[in-house]
Amino acid sequence: MTTRAKILFDLGGDQCYIEPIEEVDVLDRIALNKREGFYIRERLNDLVNCKIEGRTLSEYKKDNKEKLNSYHREYQRLYRILHKDKIQAYQKSYQKARVASLKAAII
């Protein structure tokens, strides 16, 4: 359970409420999600819902660039540790094939 949701359960149901911020007459679901995302960005630290609606994948990647980079670095490091033998075997076979193709090209 996330930390923000845990706060709700610790407070109890009588301490929690839903506050309507704005009445909007929008028929387009995408526009409605973007409006909700605007308010979530504005009051992110005060809300339990931290999923920003209406945000595209590229916007998410831009907002979380450092987090994603550190995740990928750690994943690659663990992959190299766990698959060390497989990587070495591939590199050895690649080097042999490369040397053979270069020799064939020279001759």
C-alpha contacts under 8 A as a table, 3 or more apart, distances in Angstrom:
res1	aa1	res2	aa2	distance
1	M	5	A	6.68
1	M	6	K	6.45
2	T	5	A	5.45
2	T	6	K	6.17
3	T	6	K	5.04
3	T	7	I	6.51
4	R	7	I	5.36
4	R	8	L	7.16
4	R	48	V	5.32
4	R	49	N	7.98
5	A	8	L	5.36
5	A	9	F	6.89
5	A	48	V	6.39
6	K	9	F	5.22
6	K	10	D	6.21
7	I	10	D	5.05
7	I	11	L	6.14
8	L	11	L	5.27
8	L	12	G	6.18
8	L	13	G	7.36
8	L	16	C	6.82
9	F	12	G	5.24
9	F	13	G	7.36
11	L	14	D	7.82
11	L	15	Q	5.94
11	L	16	C	7.44
12	G	15	Q	5.87
12	G	16	C	7.08
13	G	16	C	5.47
14	D	17	Y	7.78
20	P	23	E	7.59
24	V	32	L	8.00
26	V	29	R	7.43
26	V	31	A	7.19
26	V	32	L	6.40
28	D	31	A	5.50
28	D	32	L	6.42
29	R	32	L	5.03
29	R	33	N	6.17
30	I	33	N	5.14
30	I	34	K	6.25
30	I	54	G	6.54
31	A	34	K	5.09
31	A	35	R	6.25
31	A	54	G	7.70
32	L	35	R	5.15
32	L	36	E	6.28
33	N	36	E	5.03
33	N	37	G	6.10
33	N	53	E	5.10
33	N	54	G	4.72
34	K	37	G	4.94
34	K	38	F	6.25
34	K	53	E	6.01
34	K	54	G	4.20
34	K	55	R	7.13
35	R	38	F	5.07
35	R	39	Y	6.71
35	R	54	G	7.69
36	E	39	Y	5.38
36	E	40	I	6.30
36	E	52	I	7.62
36	E	53	E	6.11
36	E	54	G	7.55
37	G	40	I	4.99
37	G	41	R	6.11
37	G	52	I	4.78
37	G	53	E	4.45
37	G	54	G	5.77
37	G	55	R	7.14
38	F	41	R	5.33
38	F	42	E	6.25
38	F	52	I	7.97
39	Y	42	E	4.94
39	Y	43	R	6.19
40	I	43	R	5.32
40	I	44	L	5.20
40	I	47	L	7.37
40	I	49	N	7.66
40	I	50	C	6.78
40	I	51	K	7.79
40	I	52	I	6.06
40	I	53	E	7.98
41	R	44	L	5.21
41	R	52	I	6.90
43	R	46	D	5.51
43	R	47	L	6.49
44	L	47	L	5.58
44	L	50	C	6.24
47	L	50	C	6.59
52	I	55	R	6.23
55	R	59	E	6.05
55	R	60	Y	6.56
56	T	59	E	5.19
56	T	60	Y	6.29
57	L	60	Y	5.02
57	L	61	K	6.20
58	S	61	K	5.08
58	S	62	K	6.16
59	E	62	K	5.03
59	E	63	D	6.11
60	Y	63	D	5.13
60	Y	64	N	6.08
61	K	64	N	5.21
61	K	65	K	5.51
61	K	68	L	7.47
62	K	65	K	5.29
64	N	67	K	5.35
64	N	68	L	6.12
65	K	68	L	5.29
65	K	69	N	6.08
66	E	69	N	5.10
66	E	70	S	6.18
67	K	70	S	5.37
67	K	71	Y	6.23
68	L	71	Y	5.04
68	L	72	H	6.18
69	N	72	H	5.21
69	N	73	R	6.15
70	S	73	R	5.10
70	S	74	E	6.15
71	Y	74	E	5.26
71	Y	75	Y	6.11
72	H	75	Y	4.98
72	H	76	Q	6.07
73	R	76	Q	5.23
73	R	77	R	6.15
74	E	77	R	5.06
74	E	78	L	6.20
75	Y	78	L	5.24
75	Y	79	Y	6.09
76	Q	79	Y	4.98
76	Q	80	R	6.18
77	R	80	R	5.28
77	R	81	I	6.41
78	L	81	I	5.08
78	L	82	L	6.10
79	Y	82	L	5.18
79	Y	83	H	5.87
80	R	83	H	5.37
80	R	84	K	5.50
80	R	87	I	7.62
81	I	84	K	5.43
83	H	86	K	5.31
83	H	87	I	6.18
84	K	87	I	5.24
84	K	88	Q	6.19
85	D	88	Q	5.17
85	D	89	A	6.14
86	K	89	A	5.20
86	K	90	Y	6.22
87	I	90	Y	5.14
87	I	91	Q	6.16
88	Q	91	Q	5.12
88	Q	92	K	6.12
89	A	92	K	5.18
89	A	93	S	6.25
90	Y	93	S	5.24
90	Y	94	Y	6.00
91	Q	94	Y	5.00
91	Q	95	Q	6.03
92	K	95	Q	5.21
92	K	96	K	6.33
93	S	96	K	5.21
93	S	97	A	6.21
94	Y	97	A	5.15
94	Y	98	R	5.98
95	Q	98	R	5.00
95	Q	99	V	6.07
96	K	99	V	5.26
96	K	100	A	6.20
97	A	100	A	5.11
97	A	101	S	6.17
98	R	101	S	5.13
98	R	102	L	6.17
99	V	102	L	5.15
99	V	103	K	6.15
100	A	103	K	5.15
100	A	104	A	6.18
101	S	104	A	5.03
101	S	105	A	6.16
102	L	105	A	5.02
102	L	106	I	6.24
103	K	106	I	5.19
103	K	107	I	6.30
104	A	107	I	5.32
